[in-house]
Amino acid sequence: MKKYLPVILALMCLNSVMEAQTLQTAYFSDDFTYSYRLNPAFHPSYSFVGLPVAGAVSGSYKGDFSLRDLYYKSGGESVTFMNESVSASDFLGNFRKGMNKFSTESYTNLLAVGFRAGGLYNIVDVNVRNYTSGKLPYDLARFLKEGASGEGSYDLSGLKAHTTSFFELGITSSWKATRKLTVGMRFKGVIGFVNSYIDMDKWTISASGNKWSVSSEGVVAAAYDGLSIAGTPSYQDPSVELIDFRHTKVGKPKGLMNGYGVGADVGILYDDSSWQISASVSDIGCVFWFHNLYGHAPSGSKTYTASYTPHHHSGETIDNEFSDMGALLGDAMPFIMEDENQSLGLLPLTARFGVKYLYLSDLSFGGLATFRYNDICPFWEARGSVNYRPVKQVELVGSLGLGSLGICAGLFANAHLGFVNVFAGTDNLVGTSGSAFIPSTKGSPNFVAGLNIAW
């Protein structure tokens, strides 16, 4: 693991490959157990207990490139793009010439309980959340593929990547403010587990043989107490200590708290029998982080002798290829080590507005507008849906939409059978998955599935 850290900090998408925000297609479902995540004014018609992990499992990925573009088959074995059997033209053809954006999130329910009390519908839940976003310049892909040759010039300016993992304890209540208006609020306490980011305003590399000239301005940070951070004297000034990424080790965490924070969701639902109008804002809040790794890129241009030595390609393994990648980035990322740093990070705020029309008792139509904000990879989407009940216990929802990443189509099914409620769905039917469930197209699928005890 000791050479993986530069990859984790610079690519981030290898740290958390699945996104799992609550399914947009399920927004207009009447029986979706976890509808309160979309709008805290929503709740199922029954009380429930969400089983640990099995209560709700979901995953997806959004981006300008596919995660499958990083892995290939060669001689019947899986290899990374670093392998010599993968041509530069094949690999680089998967990326845009400008900035390549991506966004991922996972949302795993550890426990949830929903019940009525005191005229309110109340929900208490515990979750683990991870989210990652980034902007990767085309030259980063080119450098990772071609930089081992020791020749060429690369402009990696504008590189940004951010990953966060935390535990969330939520308390949700919804109530009838009037006969037609329902109001919901959800308050969340956050215990931060991991936070890391790299933000490069400027980063250019010129290589000739083992002589490298690097000009950079930016910062790198990580809040994770399982890091064993190594330092090395600067090649220009031995009194200055640089972060030695290649010898910094990633180990088991010593504790679970590297930050803390609070958050809130608010929502309303106006229900006039045939028409429903709803709106919500989720993840209003922030997390305060304690970074045990922090460094800034020294200003000005630096020229030095690179120590990167790749493995021989005969008998190459994925482990060696990742090690090579880490060593290559380690040479190209000179950061001056600083004392511990604290920072305040915002949660990824999401706003939704929906309209639903009940056409028949078992058939309805809806429209949903969604906007998700973060400073790296904002996302918007407009989606229409059809909700149909073939029988009272089963609900089916289909959706079609257009967003910042193109056309999307989804399906969702929910069945309430006795004391069991099960559901499954996807927001994107376009795309397939390769080995190890790695998305293989830019229209990568997502999914949600779960089983809960209901009464």
C-alpha positions in Angstrom: 0.0 0.0 0.0 2.9 2.4 0.6 3.0 3.5 -3.1 -0.7 3.9 -3.5 -1.2 7.1 -1.7 -0.4 9.5 -4.7 -3.0 7.6 -6.7 -5.6 7.9 -4.0 -4.9 11.6 -3.6 -4.7 12.4 -7.3 -7.3 10.1 -8.9 -9.7 9.7 -6.0 -12.1 7.7 -8.2 -10.1 4.6 -7.2 -11.0 5.3 -3.6 -14.8 5.2 -4.0 -16.0 3.8 -7.3 -19.7 3.7 -6.6 -22.2 6.5 -6.3 -25.4 5.9 -4.5 -27.6 8.9 -3.9 -31.2 7.9 -3.3 -32.9 6.9 -6.5 -34.5 9.8 -8.4 -37.0 7.5 -10.2 -38.4 6.6 -6.8 -39.3 10.2 -6.0 -43.0 9.7 -6.8 -43.3 6.2 -5.3 -46.0 6.1 -2.5 -44.4 3.1 -0.8 -40.6 3.6 -1.1 -39.2 3.1 2.5 -36.4 5.7 2.1 -38.3 8.4 0.3 -37.5 10.7 3.2 -33.9 11.0 1.9 -35.3 12.7 -1.2 -37.8 14.9 0.7 -38.2 14.7 4.5 -41.9 15.5 4.1 -42.3 12.1 2.4 -42.7 8.9 4.4 -44.1 5.4 3.7 -47.7 4.5 4.8 -46.3 1.9 7.2 -43.9 1.6 10.1 -40.7 -0.2 9.3 -37.3 -1.5 10.5 -34.5 -1.3 8.0 -32.2 -4.3 8.3 -28.4 -3.5 8.6 -26.9 -3.1 5.1 -29.7 -5.2 3.5 -32.1 -2.4 4.3 -30.8 -0.4 1.4 -27.8 -1.1 -0.9 -27.2 1.1 -4.0 -24.5 2.3 -6.3 -23.7 4.3 -9.5 -21.2 6.5 -11.2 -21.4 9.7 -13.2 -18.5 11.1 -15.3 -17.0 12.1 -18.6 -15.1 8.9 -18.7 -15.8 5.3 -17.6 -14.0 3.6 -14.7 -13.8 0.6 -17.1 -11.5 2.7 -19.2 -8.8 2.2 -16.6 -8.8 -1.6 -16.8 -8.2 -3.9 -19.8 -7.9 -7.6 -20.6 -4.5 -8.8 -21.9 -3.7 -12.5 -22.4 -6.8 -13.5 -20.4 -5.7 -11.4 -17.4 -6.9 -8.0 -16.1 -4.3 -5.2 -16.4 -4.4 -1.4 -16.0 -3.9 1.2 -18.6 -0.2 1.4 -17.5 0.5 -2.0 -19.1 2.5 -2.0 -22.3 -0.1 -4.1 -24.0 -2.5 -1.1 -23.9 -1.6 1.5 -26.5 -1.6 5.2 -25.7 -4.0 6.0 -28.5 -6.6 3.4 -27.2 -6.3 4.7 -23.6 -6.2 8.4 -24.3 -9.1 8.1 -26.8 -11.4 7.6 -23.8 -10.9 11.1 -22.4 -11.9 14.6 -23.4 -9.1 17.0 -24.5 -10.2 19.5 -21.8 -11.3 18.8 -18.3 -12.8 15.4 -17.4 -15.3 15.5 -14.6 -16.6 12.7 -12.4 -18.7 12.4 -9.3 -19.4 9.4 -7.1 -21.3 8.8 -3.9 -22.2 5.8 -1.7 -24.9 5.7 0.9 -25.1 2.5 3.0 -27.9 2.2 5.6 -26.7 0.5 8.8 -30.0 0.8 10.7 -33.3 2.6 10.2 -36.6 2.7 12.2 -39.8 4.5 11.1 -42.9 4.9 13.3 -45.8 7.2 14.2 -45.9 9.0 17.5 -47.5 12.1 18.8 -49.1 13.0 15.5 -45.7 12.8 13.7 -44.1 10.3 11.5 -40.6 9.8 12.9 -37.5 8.1 11.5 -34.1 7.4 13.2 -31.4 6.1 11.0 -27.6 5.5 10.9 -25.7 5.5 7.6 -22.2 5.5 6.2 -21.7 7.9 3.4 -18.9 8.4 0.9 -18.7 10.9 -1.9 -16.0 11.9 -4.4 -15.7 14.4 -7.2 -13.0 15.6 -9.4 -11.8 17.5 -12.5 -8.9 15.7 -14.2 -7.1 17.5 -17.1 -6.5 15.5 -20.2 -2.7 15.8 -19.7 -3.0 13.9 -16.4 -4.1 10.8 -18.4 -1.3 11.5 -20.9 1.3 11.9 -18.2 0.3 8.7 -16.4 0.5 6.8 -19.7 3.5 8.4 -21.3 5.4 10.0 -18.5 7.4 6.8 -17.7 9.3 7.5 -20.9 10.9 10.5 -19.4 10.2 12.7 -22.4 7.4 15.3 -23.0 5.7 18.4 -21.6 2.4 18.2 -19.6 0.0 20.9 -18.3 -2.0 19.5 -15.4 -3.2 22.9 -14.2 -6.7 22.9 -12.7 -6.6 19.4 -11.3 -9.0 19.0 -8.4 -10.2 15.9 -6.6 -11.9 15.5 -3.3 -13.1 12.5 -1.4 -15.0 12.3 1.9 -16.3 9.4 4.1 -18.4 9.9 7.3 -20.9 8.3 9.6 -24.3 10.0 9.8 -27.0 9.8 12.5 -30.3 11.2 11.3 -33.6 12.1 13.0 -36.5 12.9 10.7 -40.0 14.1 11.6 -42.9 15.0 9.3 -46.3 16.4 10.2 -49.5 17.9 8.8 -49.2 21.7 9.0 -52.6 22.0 7.4 -55.1 19.5 5.9 -53.2 19.7 2.6 -49.7 20.7 3.6 -47.1 18.4 5.1 -43.7 19.7 6.4 -40.7 17.6 7.1 -37.3 18.2 8.7 -34.3 16.0 9.2 -31.4 16.8 11.4 -28.1 15.0 11.1 -25.0 14.6 13.2 -21.8 13.7 11.4 -18.6 11.9 12.5 -15.9 12.3 9.9 -13.8 9.3 9.0 -11.8 10.3 5.9 -11.3 13.5 4.0 -8.6 14.1 1.4 -8.2 16.5 -1.5 -5.8 17.9 -4.0 -6.3 21.3 -5.6 -3.7 22.4 -8.2 -4.1 26.0 -9.6 -0.9 25.4 -11.6 1.0 22.3 -12.4 3.3 21.9 -15.4 5.9 19.2 -16.0 8.7 19.1 -18.6 10.8 15.9 -18.8 13.9 15.2 -20.7 15.5 11.9 -19.7 15.7 11.9 -15.9 15.8 15.7 -15.7 12.4 17.1 -14.7 11.3 20.7 -14.5 8.1 21.2 -12.4 6.2 24.4 -11.8 3.3 24.2 -9.5 0.9 26.0 -7.1 -1.6 24.1 -5.0 -2.3 22.1 -1.9 -2.8 18.5 -0.9 -4.4 17.3 2.4 -5.7 14.2 4.1 -7.6 13.6 7.3 -7.1 10.0 8.2 -5.3 8.8 11.3 -4.2 5.6 9.7 -1.5 7.4 7.7 2.2 7.0 8.6 3.6 10.1 6.9 7.2 10.1 5.7 9.2 13.2 4.8 12.3 13.8 2.7 14.7 16.8 2.4 14.0 19.1 -0.5 16.2 18.7 -3.6 16.8 22.5 -3.6 16.9 23.3 0.1 17.7 20.4 2.5 16.3 22.5 5.4 12.8 22.2 3.8 11.0 18.9 4.3 8.8 17.5 1.5 6.1 14.9 1.8 7.5 11.6 0.7 4.4 9.9 -0.9 6.2 6.8 -1.9 7.2 5.9 1.7 4.0 7.2 3.3 2.0 4.2 4.4 -1.8 3.7 4.5 -2.7 1.5 7.5 -5.6 0.7 9.7 -7.3 3.7 11.4 -6.5 4.3 15.0 -10.0 5.7 15.6 -13.1 6.6 13.8 -13.2 10.4 14.2 -11.1 12.7 12.1 -13.8 15.4 11.9 -17.3 16.3 13.0 -20.2 18.2 11.7 -24.0 18.8 11.5 -26.5 18.9 8.7 -30.2 19.3 7.9 -32.8 18.5 5.2 -36.1 20.4 4.8 -39.1 19.6 2.6 -42.7 20.4 2.0 -45.6 18.5 0.3 -48.8 20.1 -0.9 -51.4 17.4 -1.7 -54.7 18.4 -3.3 -56.0 14.9 -4.0 -55.3 14.9 -7.8 -52.2 17.1 -7.6 -49.1 17.0 -5.5 -46.5 19.8 -5.4 -43.3 19.2 -3.4 -39.9 20.7 -2.8 -36.8 19.9 -0.7 -33.3 20.9 0.0 -30.9 18.2 1.4 -27.5 18.3 3.0 -27.5 21.9 4.4 -24.5 21.6 6.6 -20.7 21.2 7.0 -18.0 19.1 8.5 -14.9 20.4 10.4 -11.9 18.2 9.6 -8.5 17.7 11.3 -5.9 17.0 8.5 -2.9 15.1 9.7 -1.3 15.4 6.2 -1.1 18.8 4.7 1.3 20.3 2.2 1.6 23.1 -0.4 3.5 23.1 -3.6 6.6 25.4 -3.5 6.3 28.4 -5.7 8.5 28.8 -8.8 10.0 26.3 -11.1 12.1 23.3 -9.8 14.5 21.3 -11.9 15.8 18.0 -10.4 16.7 14.4 -11.2 13.8 12.0 -11.1 14.2 8.7 -9.3 11.3 6.9 -11.0 12.3 3.4 -12.1 9.4 1.3 -13.6 9.1 -2.4 -13.2 10.0 -4.7 -16.1 6.9 -5.4 -18.1 7.4 -9.1 -18.3 5.3 -10.7 -15.7 3.8 -7.3 -14.8 0.9 -7.4 -12.3 -1.8 -4.9 -11.4 0.0 -4.4 -8.1 3.2 -3.5 -9.9 1.3 -1.2 -12.3 -0.3 0.7 -9.4 3.1 0.8 -7.7 4.6 2.3 -10.9 1.8 4.9 -11.0 2.4 5.9 -7.4 6.2 6.2 -7.9 5.6 8.3 -11.1 3.2 10.7 -9.3 5.5 10.8 -6.3 8.3 12.2 -8.3 6.0 14.7 -10.0 4.3 16.0 -6.8 6.7 18.0 -4.6 4.8 19.3 -1.6 6.3 21.1 1.4 5.1 19.4 4.6 3.2 21.6 7.0 1.8 21.1 10.5 -1.7 19.8 11.0 -4.3 21.8 9.2 -8.0 22.2 9.9 -10.7 22.9 7.3 -14.4 23.3 7.0 -16.1 21.4 4.2 -19.6 21.7 3.0 -21.9 18.8 2.4 -23.1 18.2 -1.2 -26.3 20.3 -1.2 -29.1 19.0 -3.4 -32.4 20.8 -4.3 -35.5 19.2 -5.8 -38.8 20.3 -7.1 -41.6 17.9 -8.1 -45.1 17.9 -9.5 -47.4 14.8 -9.6 -50.8 14.3 -11.2 -53.1 11.4 -10.2 -54.8 10.4 -13.5 -56.5 7.3 -12.2 -56.5 5.5 -8.9 -53.7 3.2 -10.1 -52.0 5.5 -12.6 -50.1 8.8 -12.1 -47.6 11.1 -13.9 -44.9 13.2 -12.4 -42.0 15.6 -13.1 -38.9 16.2 -11.1 -36.1 18.8 -11.4 -32.9 18.1 -9.4 -29.9 20.3 -8.9 -26.8 19.1 -6.9 -24.1 21.5 -6.0 -20.4 21.1 -5.2 -17.6 23.3 -6.3 -16.0 20.7 -8.6 -18.8 18.8 -10.3 -22.3 20.3 -10.1 -25.1 18.3 -11.6 -28.6 19.0 -12.9 -31.4 16.8 -14.2 -35.1 17.0 -15.4 -37.0 13.8 -15.3 -40.6 12.7 -16.1 -42.2 9.6 -14.6 -45.1 7.2 -14.8 -46.4 5.4 -11.7 -48.6 2.3 -12.1 -50.1 -0.3 -9.7 -51.0 -3.6 -11.4 -52.2 -4.8 -8.0 -52.5 -3.0 -4.6 -49.3 -4.6 -3.1 -47.0 -3.8 -6.1 -45.9 -0.4 -7.5 -44.0 0.2 -10.7 -42.4 3.4 -11.8 -40.7 4.3 -15.1 -38.8 7.5 -15.8 -37.1 9.3 -18.7 -35.0 12.5 -18.4 -32.3 14.8 -19.5 -29.4 16.0 -17.4 -25.9 17.5 -17.5 -24.5 14.1 -18.5 -27.1 13.3 -21.2 -30.3 11.3 -21.6 -31.3 9.0 -18.7 -34.1 6.4 -18.2 -35.0 4.5 -15.0 -37.2 1.8 -13.5 -38.3 1.2 -10.0 -40.4 -1.6 -8.4 -41.7 -1.9 -4.8 -43.7 -4.8 -3.3 -45.3 -4.8 0.1 -46.0 -8.4 1.0 -47.3 -9.0 4.5 -44.6 -7.9 6.9 -41.9 -7.6 4.2 -41.3 -4.6 1.9 -38.8 -5.1 -0.9 -37.7 -2.8 -3.7 -35.2 -2.5 -6.5 -34.5 0.0 -9.3 -32.2 2.0 -11.4 -32.0 5.6 -12.6 -30.1 4.7 -15.8 -30.9 1.8 -18.0 -28.2 2.9 -20.4 -24.8 1.1 -20.1 -23.4 -2.2 -18.9 -21.0 -3.5 -16.3 -17.8 -5.4 -16.8 -15.9 -7.7 -14.5 -16.1 -6.8 -10.8 -19.1 -4.6 -11.5 -16.9 -1.9 -13.0 -19.0 0.4 -15.3 -18.0 0.0 -18.9 -19.7 2.9 -20.6 -20.1 6.6 -19.9 -23.8 6.0 -19.4 -22.9 3.8 -16.4 -25.8 2.2 -14.6 -26.8 2.7 -11.0 -29.0 0.7 -8.8 -30.8 0.5 -5.4 -32.2 -2.6 -3.7 -33.4 -3.4 -0.2 -35.5 -5.5 2.1 -37.3 -4.2 5.2 -39.6 -5.4 7.9 -42.9 -3.4 7.6 -46.2 -3.3 9.4 
